[in-house]
Amino acid sequence: MLDCGMLEAGDQRRRWFGTLSLIIALGMLFWGETVLKPYLTGRGFVCFWLGCFLATFFALLFALLDFRAIRRKSMNQRRQLVEQTLKNLPCEETGADGMMCSRTAGDASAEDRRGIN
């Protein structure tokens, strides 16, 4: 069944961490270029910007993981839709050779579906 945009717990958690790491990176960028700029020297400078880089890296990582999850979910939904569509297609009979498509014992014949008995 196709769901209409409801997020699962894993999706929510991944997006929340991605948003949080992006906010941290943007906050560090703002503070590092304005208020803290005169105080960042030497090791402090390197550590601060390394932390900003790591926050940006994690934001990108969570975005890529989210992209992969959305792609996998989309492929699964597409496969289910194709399977459901093929399952609901009527079979065409070919005379003495039998039917063109295979049926299981529980499937109704083409006549039964059309109401011809």
C-alpha positions as CSV (number, residue, x, y, z in Angstrom):
1,M,0.0,0.0,0.0
2,L,1.2,3.5,-0.8
3,D,1.7,5.8,2.2
4,C,1.0,9.5,1.7
5,G,4.1,11.2,3.2
6,M,4.0,9.9,6.8
7,L,7.5,9.8,8.2
8,E,8.7,6.7,10.0
9,A,10.7,7.0,13.2
10,G,14.1,6.5,11.4
11,D,13.2,9.1,8.8
12,Q,12.3,11.6,11.5
13,R,15.4,10.9,13.5
14,R,17.7,11.2,10.4
15,R,16.1,14.5,9.4
16,W,16.2,15.9,12.9
17,F,19.9,15.2,13.2
18,G,20.6,16.6,9.7
19,T,18.7,19.8,10.6
20,L,20.5,20.1,14.0
21,S,24.0,19.6,12.4
22,L,23.2,22.2,9.7
23,I,22.0,24.7,12.4
24,I,25.2,24.1,14.4
25,A,27.4,24.6,11.3
26,L,25.6,27.8,10.3
27,G,25.8,29.1,13.9
28,M,29.5,28.3,14.1
29,L,30.1,30.0,10.7
30,F,28.2,33.1,11.9
31,W,29.9,33.3,15.3
32,G,33.4,32.4,13.9
33,E,33.2,35.2,11.3
34,T,31.8,37.9,13.6
35,V,32.0,37.7,17.4
36,L,34.8,35.1,17.9
37,K,37.0,36.2,14.9
38,P,39.5,38.3,17.0
39,Y,39.8,35.5,19.6
40,L,40.4,32.6,17.3
41,T,44.1,32.2,16.9
42,G,46.5,29.3,16.7
43,R,45.0,26.0,17.9
44,G,41.7,27.6,18.8
45,F,41.3,28.7,15.2
46,V,42.1,25.2,13.8
47,C,39.9,23.4,16.4
48,F,36.9,25.8,15.9
49,W,36.9,25.5,12.1
50,L,37.5,21.8,12.2
51,G,34.4,21.5,14.4
52,C,32.5,23.7,11.9
53,F,33.7,21.4,9.1
54,L,32.6,18.3,11.0
55,A,29.1,19.7,11.6
56,T,28.9,20.5,7.8
57,F,30.1,17.0,7.0
58,F,27.5,15.4,9.2
59,A,24.8,17.6,7.7
60,L,25.8,16.4,4.2
61,L,26.1,12.8,5.4
62,F,22.5,12.9,6.8
63,A,21.3,14.4,3.6
64,L,22.8,11.6,1.6
65,L,21.4,9.0,3.9
66,D,18.0,10.6,3.6
67,F,18.3,10.7,-0.2
68,R,19.2,7.0,-0.2
69,A,16.2,6.1,2.0
70,I,13.8,8.1,-0.1
71,R,15.1,6.4,-3.2
72,R,14.8,2.9,-1.7
73,K,11.3,3.6,-0.5
74,S,10.3,5.0,-4.0
75,M,11.7,1.9,-5.7
76,N,9.8,-0.4,-3.3
77,Q,6.6,1.5,-3.9
78,R,7.1,1.5,-7.7
79,R,7.7,-2.3,-7.6
80,Q,4.6,-2.8,-5.5
81,L,2.6,-0.7,-7.9
82,V,3.8,-2.7,-10.9
83,E,3.1,-6.0,-9.2
84,Q,-0.4,-4.9,-8.2
85,T,-1.1,-3.6,-11.7
86,L,0.1,-6.9,-13.3
87,K,-1.9,-8.9,-10.8
88,N,-5.1,-7.1,-11.7
89,L,-4.7,-7.4,-15.5
90,P,-7.1,-9.9,-17.2
91,C,-5.5,-12.8,-19.0
92,E,-6.3,-13.4,-22.7
93,E,-7.1,-16.9,-23.7
94,T,-5.4,-18.3,-26.8
95,G,-7.7,-21.1,-27.8
96,A,-6.4,-24.7,-27.7
97,D,-3.0,-23.7,-26.4
98,G,-4.4,-22.5,-23.1
99,M,-3.9,-19.0,-21.7
100,M,-1.2,-16.4,-22.5
101,C,-0.5,-15.6,-18.9
102,S,-0.1,-17.9,-16.0
103,R,-2.7,-18.2,-13.2
104,T,-2.7,-19.8,-9.8
105,A,-5.5,-22.1,-8.8
106,G,-7.2,-19.4,-6.6
107,D,-7.5,-16.9,-9.5
108,A,-10.8,-16.3,-11.2
109,S,-11.1,-17.0,-14.9
110,A,-11.6,-14.2,-17.4
111,E,-15.3,-15.3,-17.7
112,D,-15.9,-15.1,-14.0
113,R,-14.5,-11.6,-13.8
114,R,-16.8,-10.5,-16.6
115,G,-19.8,-12.2,-15.1
116,I,-20.2,-14.8,-17.8
117,N,-21.0,-18.3,-16.3
